[in-house]
Amino acid sequence: MCERPCAPVDPEPPARRGRAGRPRSVAEASALLALLGDEPVAIDALVEQSRLPSGQASAELIALELRGLVRRIAGQRYVRS
């Protein structure tokens, strides 16, 4: 226990932070969501336009899918839910 007020523990290490102090995954997920709409977009186009590594873009898209924010459709294409 601290004798004086303790600083809150940051769950994201500084190396994982993006612009404006947000965790990178939030910034990256936001970037991917901004590229999606009602029309299907191929994952290759999302990777190119977001400038994320393909593995990271895939991981973010899966996380967004699990949260119900995007849907994957045939041919590795994604749309907003």
C-alpha positions, -999 to 999 in steps of 0.1 A, spaced: 0 0 0 13 35 -8 18 60 20 9 88 -3 -16 87 -32 -7 62 -58 -8 68 -95 -35 48 -113 -22 18 -131 -23 23 -169 -36 -10 -186 -19 0 -219 19 4 -218 30 37 -235 44 18 -265 8 6 -273 -6 41 -274 -14 60 -306 -23 96 -313 -41 116 -286 -31 90 -260 -57 65 -271 -47 28 -272 -36 20 -307 -62 -7 -312 -89 19 -307 -74 42 -332 -69 14 -357 -104 1 -352 -117 36 -358 -97 39 -390 -111 6 -403 -147 15 -393 -143 48 -411 -135 29 -443 -166 7 -441 -201 14 -450 -231 -4 -466 -211 -16 -496 -187 -46 -491 -150 -38 -490 -123 -64 -496 -98 -69 -468 -70 -61 -493 -85 -27 -499 -89 -21 -462 -52 -30 -455 -41 -7 -483 -62 23 -473 -57 20 -436 -19 13 -440 -21 -13 -412 -2 -46 -415 -24 -73 -429 -23 -94 -397 -32 -64 -375 -60 -54 -398 -74 -89 -397 -72 -90 -359 -89 -57 -356 -117 -68 -380 -122 -100 -360 -125 -79 -328 -150 -56 -345 -169 -86 -358 -171 -100 -323 -184 -67 -310 -211 -67 -336 -199 -36 -354 -189 -53 -387 -200 -83 -407 -177 -105 -428 -193 -117 -460 -182 -140 -488 -148 -133 -504 -131 -118 -473 -152 -86 -476 -166 -66 -448 -195 -42 -442 -207 -22 -412 -234 -40 -392 
